[in-house]
Amino acid sequence: MLNTLKESLWQQFGASIDTLGNAIRRYPEDNWNTHRKFFYIAYHCLIFLDYYLTIPNNPDFTSPLPFTIAAEGADKGEALDDIIPDRIYTKQDLLEYLDTSREKCRQVIAGLTAEKISERWIETDGDMDYAVLELLLYNMRHVQHHAAQLNMILRQVFNDAPKWVSGAKDKL
């Protein structure tokens, strides 16, 4: 049963991550700096994908693509959740981070045990208190939500978006 759960979880979580990667790859390189909302959504999604895969939760989490927290009153029109990158990273930077986080996700799921699934993932401020299994599902939903936003931007701006991904491109 546990192996079936892990394989199914990976197939769907991996598909969500692959969908995100396909959207980032599809965005035209020549336009990378012209539609910053696309970049901010992709960046936000990658930061939180990595953060929610940090099990157990580490309050000292750092990303390989640094960010700052926006000052109160700062213009946050295109940024999300006060996480503002120190610069606009290249598409290649985001894709490399995606690949690293994808592998981290695969390893987390492969390493699940009956005990690990039930362990708690708790933020220090107490806003989130989830079993590891629920956190993985939450994270998968978060990735898919933002991948859908990116696909919508691709359709609206370029009339071109990647196709549906039904399962991860690899096995667990």
KATA-V565680 format. One record per backbone hydrogen bond with DSSP energy under -0.5 kcal/mol. NH is the residue of the N-H (numbers start at 1). CO is the residue of the C=O. E is the energy in kcal/mol with one decimal. If there is no record, write none. Layout:
BEGIN
nh:co:e
NH:CO:E
NH:CO:E
END
This chain:
BEGIN
nh:co:e
5:1:-2.4
6:2:-2.7
7:3:-2.6
8:4:-2.5
9:5:-2.8
10:6:-2.6
11:7:-2.6
12:8:-2.0
13:9:-2.9
14:10:-3.4
15:11:-1.2
16:12:-1.9
17:13:-2.4
18:14:-2.7
19:15:-2.4
20:16:-2.1
21:17:-2.6
22:18:-2.6
23:19:-1.9
24:20:-2.3
25:21:-2.8
26:22:-2.0
27:23:-1.3
31:28:-1.3
32:29:-1.5
34:31:-2.0
35:31:-1.0
38:35:-1.0
39:35:-1.0
40:36:-3.0
41:37:-2.5
42:38:-2.4
43:39:-3.1
44:40:-2.8
45:41:-2.5
46:42:-2.2
47:43:-2.6
48:44:-2.3
49:45:-2.3
50:46:-2.2
51:47:-2.6
52:48:-2.7
53:49:-0.7
53:50:-0.7
54:51:-1.5
55:53:-1.4
59:57:-0.6
61:58:-1.6
66:64:-0.7
68:84:-3.6
70:68:-0.6
70:82:-2.1
74:71:-2.5
76:74:-0.7
80:83:-0.6
83:80:-2.0
84:68:-2.6
84:82:-0.9
85:83:-0.5
86:66:-1.4
89:87:-0.9
94:90:-2.0
95:91:-2.5
96:92:-2.4
97:93:-2.1
98:94:-2.6
99:95:-2.3
100:96:-2.1
101:97:-2.7
102:98:-2.7
103:99:-2.0
104:100:-2.0
105:101:-2.5
106:102:-2.4
107:103:-2.4
108:104:-2.4
109:105:-2.6
110:106:-2.5
111:107:-1.9
112:109:-1.5
117:113:-2.2
118:114:-0.6
118:115:-0.8
119:115:-0.7
119:116:-0.9
121:130:-3.3
122:120:-0.6
123:128:-2.3
126:123:-1.8
130:121:-2.2
132:119:-2.1
133:117:-2.0
135:131:-2.6
136:132:-2.4
137:133:-2.0
138:134:-2.8
139:135:-2.9
140:136:-2.4
141:137:-2.4
142:138:-2.3
143:139:-2.6
144:140:-2.5
145:141:-2.5
146:142:-2.1
147:143:-2.5
148:144:-2.2
149:145:-1.6
150:146:-2.4
151:147:-2.4
152:148:-2.2
153:149:-2.2
154:150:-2.5
155:151:-2.2
156:152:-2.8
157:153:-3.0
158:154:-1.8
159:155:-1.1
160:154:-1.5
166:164:-0.6
168:11:-1.0
END
